[in-house]
């Protein structure tokens, strides 16, 4: 990885009642916000040492005084009417800036590890697109070495068919793609069952 590679991290502003709403339905707004804060910290820890241009994209407003070190992470605002348009715009900006390999991740996957992101960049040497399948039918990571806006058009976001619909698009374009291992996002209380790791904050309970 080099400065010609960009890692885009999509985050939501840490506001009570506006993050992890499905978790909040079971655990309450306060607990959901606390859990999301830990997920943000985890995402920061697994990405901060990566030798790539790293850019955090905020959902509502840029915070220059938060857990994302301004010396390590650039900061932008997500732009677009839905998730697909926001991702499309962020990737388009990266390629317009001359980046050669661009990967986008969210901030709610506790199973994602640094080596997996490195692997994703590496496989883009021989593939057009890399995808990290999520157990819910979506994806936790998307990377490409050329801008393919079709992947963000006519999609139903946060549905069980998203990954398959994306793969079908790739097949129609005859694009070469690579699938990483399937991981679990943290979206509901059930996703928290059996969690036994939070390496950067051992000893701190999730609840």
N, C-alpha and C positions, 0 to 999 in steps of 0.2 A: 504494500500500500504506500501511496505517496500523496503529496498535496494535490495531485491531479485526480485523486479519488475523493468523493464526498459521501459522508454518512449523514443522512437527514434523520432527525429524531422528532417525531410528532408527539407533542405533549398537550395536555389541557391545563389551563391555569388552575392553580390549587385553591378552589373556592368551595366552601361548604354548600352542599345541595346541588352542585353542578358537575361533580365528578363521580364516576362509578355508580350511576343511578340504580343499576340492577342490584349491585351489592347493597346500596343504601336501603332498598326495599326490604331486605332481610335484616340488615344490621344497624340501620340508622345512618343519617348523614355524617355524624361526627366520626363514627367508626370507618365508614367508607372513605372519608377524606384522609384519615390516618393511614389506612392501608395504601391508598394511592400515593401518599407521600413516600412511603417505604418503597413502592415500586419505582418511583422517580429516582430515589437514591440508588437503588439497585441498578437501574439503567445507566445512571451516571457512572457508577463504579466499573461496569463492564465495558464502557466505551471511552473513558477518559484517556487511556493510554494508547488508543489506536492511532497509528501513524497515518491519519487521513484528515482532510478538511471536515470538521464536524460542525453541523448547523442544527440548532434547536428551533423548531417551528412551534410557536405558541398558538393556542386556539383563539384567544380574545385580545390579549395585550402582552407586549414584551416587558419582561421583568429583568432589569439589569442588576438587581440586588437579591438574587435567590441562590439556590443550591448549584446552579450551573455556572461554573467559573468562567467569567468573561475572557480570560486569557486562553482557555482551552476550547470554548464553544462559541461560535458565532450565533447570532440570534435574529430570527425573522418572525413575521406574522403570517399565519396561514391565510390564504385568500381563495375564496370560492364558495359556491352555494351548497356544496355537499362534499363528502369526504373524497370522492373521486376527483372532483375539480380541484380541491386543495392539494391533493397529492400530485396531480398532473402539473399544476402550476409550480410546485416546489421542484419537481424533477426538471421541468422545462427551464427554470432559472439556473439550475446546476449545469445543464448541458450548454446553455447560452454563455455561461461563464467559462466554458472550455474544459469542464470536468470530463474525464474519460470513462470512469466507472462510477455509478451512483447507486447507492443503496438507501432505502427508506425503512425505518422500523417504527413501531409504536413504543409505548412505555408501560406495558401491562403484561409482560411475559417474564415470569421469574425463572423459567427453564432456559431461556436464552443465555448463552455464555460467549465470552470474548472470542474464543477460538472459532465459534460458529460464524461470527461476523467476518473473521479473517478468511474462513473457508468460502464464504459467499463472494467476497471480493476476488479470491483466487480463481474460482470456477468461471468467473466472467471473462477470463482470458480465452476460454474455448466455447462459451455459450453467450447467446444474446441476452438471456434473462435468467435470473435465479429467483426461486420462490421458497419461502419457508412456510409450509402448510400448518395451519392451526387445527386443532381437534374439532373446532366448531364449524369447520367447512370454509373458513376464510384463510387469511395468511398473516403471519406475524412479521414477515420480511419480504420485500420486493426489491430486486436490483436489476439494472440493465446497463449495457454499454452503448446503446443508442436509444434515442427517445422514441417510444412507441405509444403515442397518445390513445390509440385504440383500446388499450388495456383498461382505460378509465371511463370509457363511454358505454352507455346503456347497461350499467351494472346495478344490481340491487345490493347495496352495501349492508354489512352485518347480517347476511343471510347464509344458510348452509351451502348454497350453490356458488358462492363467489369464486372460490378456488377453481372449481371445475369450469365455470364460465370463462375464467381468465385463461386456463389451459386450452380451451377450445379456440379462443382467439389466437393464441400462439400457434396452434396447429394450422389454422386457416392461413396464417402469414408465413408458414414454413419456418418459423423462428425456432432456433435451438434453445432449449431451456433445461434447467437443472433443478431438482427438488431436494431441499435439505430435509433433515429429520422433522417429523411432525411433533409439535409442542403444544402446550396448553396455555391459553391466555387466562388471565384472572378477570373474570367478568361477573361471576355470581358467587354466592356463599359456598356452593358445592365445589367450586374450583379451588377453594382454600383447604379442603379436606386433605389431610395427609401431608401438608407442607412440612418439610423437615429441614429446609435450608434458607438461610438468609445470610450468606457468608460474611457480609460486611458489618452485620449487626447481630452477631451470635449472642444469645442470651436474652434478646429482646423479644417479647411475645408479639404475635400478630394481633392479639385481641386484648 
